[in-house]
């Protein structure tokens, strides 16, 4: 079933784009890599400018901010985009909390991924319920089950990227994305075109792409016992 859908997809790609499959997927992989690198660069630049603006606004304050004036409640209000958060943590001497919040995000997102697993497993009847044909529903359902590893890889990837961007370590994200791009392009060609595995090869490549990215970025972050402290409050 999946192979039939793959053959139909190949014919559609060649007919509508006029490109060979190798050229099409190479260009697609390049666009994905450019997106990841550009989003990291622009996101870091924007955060850096906002952080500098915040620092300039805080300089005239008198008396100067003293150690310990930032409360735990203020720290908990961080939503991942507030440029004042690193400054607040530095003032309170809680730089290490950046990693702790990241690891707590892992726990929350992994639990969310577990909740979403039934949607992947039962995607075939869900597609049929919304009016999709039986053939496509079965093929899509199989592919969704194969993509379960990517769901959990996303739960690890997103917090790590925010963790690195908050420290302006964009070069790490850029180099990892470039390295994984090579792996993605080579294995897409090998499994999908050379060996003819179709959507099965696509699933293997995508899962390996995100797993490698999560593993490489994880090398930057170390686990901390403080992650589990008051985790119940974070879940609320």
C-alpha positions in Angstrom: 0.0 0.0 0.0 2.7 2.4 1.0 4.7 1.5 -2.2 1.7 2.3 -4.4 1.3 5.7 -2.7 5.0 6.3 -3.2 4.8 5.5 -6.9 1.9 7.9 -7.3 3.9 10.6 -5.4 6.9 10.1 -7.6 4.9 10.6 -10.7 3.2 13.7 -9.3 6.6 15.2 -8.4 8.1 14.7 -11.8 4.9 15.8 -13.6 4.4 19.0 -11.7 8.0 20.1 -11.1 9.8 18.8 -14.1 12.7 17.8 -11.9 14.2 14.4 -11.2 13.6 12.9 -7.8 17.2 13.4 -6.8 17.2 17.1 -7.7 13.8 17.6 -6.0 14.7 16.1 -2.7 18.2 17.7 -2.7 16.6 21.1 -3.2 14.0 20.3 -0.5 16.7 19.3 2.0 18.6 22.6 1.2 15.5 24.7 1.9 14.9 22.9 5.2 18.5 23.5 6.3 18.4 27.2 5.2 15.2 27.6 7.2 16.7 26.2 10.4 19.9 28.2 10.1 18.0 31.4 9.2 15.4 31.0 11.9 18.2 30.5 14.5 20.2 33.5 13.2 17.3 36.0 13.0 15.8 34.7 16.3 19.1 35.2 18.1 19.6 38.7 16.5 16.2 39.8 17.6 16.7 38.4 21.1 20.1 40.1 21.4 18.6 43.5 20.3 15.8 43.2 22.8 18.2 42.2 25.6 20.4 45.2 24.9 17.4 47.5 24.9 16.3 46.0 28.2 19.8 46.5 29.7 19.8 50.2 28.5 16.4 50.8 30.1 17.5 49.2 33.4 20.8 51.2 33.7 19.3 54.5 35.0 17.4 52.8 37.8 18.4 54.0 41.3 19.2 52.4 43.6 20.9 49.7 41.5 19.2 46.3 41.5 20.7 44.2 44.3 21.3 40.5 44.5 18.2 38.6 45.7 15.6 41.1 44.7 14.1 38.9 42.0 11.6 36.5 43.5 10.9 32.8 42.5 7.5 33.9 41.3 9.2 36.3 38.8 11.4 33.5 37.6 8.4 31.2 37.0 6.7 33.8 34.8 9.3 33.2 32.0 7.6 31.9 28.9 10.7 31.3 26.7 10.6 34.6 24.8 11.1 37.3 27.5 14.5 38.8 27.0 14.6 39.9 30.6 14.7 36.4 31.9 18.4 35.8 31.5 19.0 39.2 33.2 16.7 38.3 36.1 18.5 35.0 36.5 21.9 36.6 36.4 20.8 39.1 39.1 19.6 36.4 41.4 22.6 34.2 40.6 20.4 31.5 38.9 22.2 31.1 35.6 22.0 27.3 36.1 18.2 27.6 36.1 18.3 28.0 32.3 19.3 24.4 31.9 16.8 23.3 34.6 13.9 25.0 32.9 15.0 23.4 29.6 15.0 19.9 31.2 11.6 20.5 32.8 10.4 21.4 29.3 11.6 18.1 28.1 9.6 16.3 30.7 6.4 18.2 29.9 6.8 17.9 26.1 7.6 14.1 26.4 4.5 13.6 28.4 2.5 15.6 25.8 4.1 13.4 23.1 2.8 10.3 25.0 -0.7 11.8 25.0 -0.5 12.3 21.2 0.6 8.7 20.5 -3.0 7.4 20.1 -3.6 10.0 17.5 -0.7 8.6 15.4 -1.7 5.0 16.0 -5.4 5.5 15.1 -4.7 8.0 12.3 -6.2 5.6 9.7 -9.7 5.5 11.1 -9.4 9.3 11.8 -8.6 9.9 8.1 -11.5 7.8 7.0 -13.8 9.6 9.5 -13.0 12.9 7.8 -13.8 11.5 4.4 -10.4 10.3 3.0 -10.3 7.2 0.8 -9.6 3.9 2.4 -6.4 3.3 0.4 -4.8 6.7 1.3 -6.0 6.4 4.9 -4.3 3.1 5.4 -1.0 4.3 3.8 -1.1 7.5 5.8 -1.8 5.5 9.0 1.2 3.3 8.4 3.4 6.3 7.7 2.2 8.1 10.8 3.1 5.1 13.0 6.6 5.0 11.4 7.0 8.7 12.3 6.4 8.2 16.1 10.1 8.6 16.8 10.1 12.0 15.2 7.4 13.1 17.6 9.6 12.4 20.6 12.6 13.9 18.9 10.7 17.1 18.5 10.0 17.1 22.2 13.8 17.1 22.9 14.8 19.4 20.0 12.7 22.5 20.6 13.8 23.2 24.3 17.4 22.6 23.4 17.2 25.1 20.5 15.7 27.7 22.8 18.3 27.0 25.4 21.1 27.6 22.9 19.5 30.6 21.3 19.1 32.2 24.7 22.9 32.1 25.1 23.5 33.2 21.5 25.1 29.9 20.6 23.6 30.0 17.1 26.8 28.7 15.5 26.2 25.3 17.3 22.7 25.1 15.7 24.1 26.1 12.3 26.9 23.5 12.3 24.7 20.7 13.5 22.0 21.6 10.9 24.7 21.6 8.2 26.1 18.2 9.3 22.7 16.6 9.5 21.8 18.1 6.1 24.5 15.9 4.5 23.1 12.9 6.3 19.6 13.7 5.3 20.4 14.2 1.6 22.6 11.1 1.3 20.2 8.8 3.1 17.1 10.2 1.3 18.7 9.4 -2.0 20.0 6.0 -0.9 16.9 4.7 0.8 14.1 6.3 -1.3 15.6 6.3 -4.8 18.5 3.9 -5.0 17.0 1.1 -2.9 13.4 2.0 -3.8 12.0 1.8 -0.2 9.7 4.8 -0.9 7.8 6.1 2.2 9.5 3.6 4.4 12.9 5.1 3.5 11.5 8.6 4.0 10.3 7.7 7.5 13.7 6.2 8.3 15.6 9.2 7.0 13.3 11.8 8.8 13.5 9.9 12.1 17.3 9.5 11.8 17.6 13.3 10.9 15.8 14.4 14.1 17.4 11.8 16.3 20.9 12.8 15.2 20.0 16.5 15.7 18.7 15.8 19.2 21.7 13.7 20.1 24.2 16.2 18.9 22.5 19.2 20.6 22.1 17.1 23.8 25.9 17.0 24.0 25.7 20.7 24.9 23.2 20.2 27.8 23.9 18.2 30.9 21.3 16.7 33.2 20.7 18.2 36.6 19.1 16.7 39.7 17.4 20.1 40.3 15.2 19.4 37.3 12.9 17.2 39.3 12.6 19.7 42.2 9.1 21.3 42.2 8.3 19.7 38.8 4.7 19.3 40.0 4.3 23.1 40.1 5.6 23.4 36.5 3.1 20.8 35.3 0.3 22.8 36.7 
